[in-house]
Amino acid sequence: MIDNAILDGFKEIDQSENLSQLVRSNAPQYWQYMKDRGDRNCLRRYLPFEGIVAGDPHMGNFGILPLRAGTGARQMKYVNIDFDDAGRGRFVLDFIHYVITSKAVGGDIKIRYLQDAYLQGLAGGEIEPPKKLKDLLEMPVSDYDDMVERYAEKHSSKDGFRFEAGKVEPYDGRVVRSTIEALLAPEKVIDVGVRPVERGGSAGELRIWILVERRNVHRRIMELKQYAAPATALYQPQPPVEQWLKEVRGVFWPGLDGSEYDLVKLAGDSWFWVREKHVSLIDVPYTSKKNNRIEFRDELATYDANQLGLAHGRQAQASVYYRTIKTDTEAFRAATKEAAMAYLDVAQKAEARKAAQPGM
């Protein structure tokens, strides 16, 4: 019998359309659950090993962006594109979260394939990306920039944003326009709007959209997103924000220019993420029933598990963590599967509550 208090911990239930969306919207609930109520006895031998973890790893939080290594030219890179819930945490719990979010997308996804790919990454072995990703990684950066500009054009006219209730609305808040202009100089600020957030782990956080122009020709949308403590902070204390970001970048964007995804302090002591509103190149097949889309889903799930393993594997405690697993790999497989399926059972019962309540 699952305690109602555990089910009460899930947020955004009424806005979530399916199980996958529910678990992707509840990273804080997951880490709180694992700290307070999760049955972790089967994981005891793996819990001592920690480092920087993704916090909310799922297929939608990995993507392709043009990034710069050092002073070189930008290149298309496959990276973690969402640091919001990252931080210090237990490697095994991060992997289990990834298994949960993957199985929530497709119950037929094979956990063993995810485990194999993760362990290969943990040992430093990178697998080949799916062909669709390989093609996107070969895209010229200029083509991506053109897509960003077309996205800005879609949401704006000559004079500014095309405001629409519930999508992009006029902004007149505590972060004044002059502050935004100084932050984004030398680009010219054309307009400022606010993006309402109705669901997800970022629900309730301020998201400011800024339409900017470069050299009176090229337009793009920049986003200021209010910082909130990461989900991992519910499991264990995190370092001060500047140190936290340095550690997270070092693991998930090693050797890459971090200015593309930065934190700035505005409006007094408030931290905001500042980044270009990127174009999503990967259409994650969350609900598709088409065979070719399911095949890509499985390939993507496996590849991302490997990427997560690589990120964990480049850290100080990774080698002893890996050796501990390899003393009895089947025990690791059984323990991580058991923990993931137990949490999925909880999430399914939380989702069932929605169906049972009138008006939802």
Secondary structure, 3 states (H helix, E strand, C coil): CCCHHHHHCCCCCCCCCCHHHHHHCCHHHHHHHHHHCCCCHHHCCCCCCEEEECCCCCHHHEEEEEEEECCCCEEEEEEECCCCCCEEEEHHHHHHHHHHHHHHHCCCCCHHHHHHHHHHHHCCCCCCCCHHHHHHHCCCHHHHHHHHHHHHHHCECCCCECCECCCEEECCCCCCHHHHHHHHCCCEEEEEEECCCCCCCCCCCCEEEEEEEECCCEEEEEEEEECCCCHHHHCCCCCCHHHHHHHHHHHHCCCECHHHEEEEEECCCEEEEEEECCCCCCCCCCCCCCHHHHHHHHHHHHHHHHHHHHHHHCCCCHHHHHHHHHCCHHHHHHHHHHHHHHHHHHHHHHHHHHHHCCCC
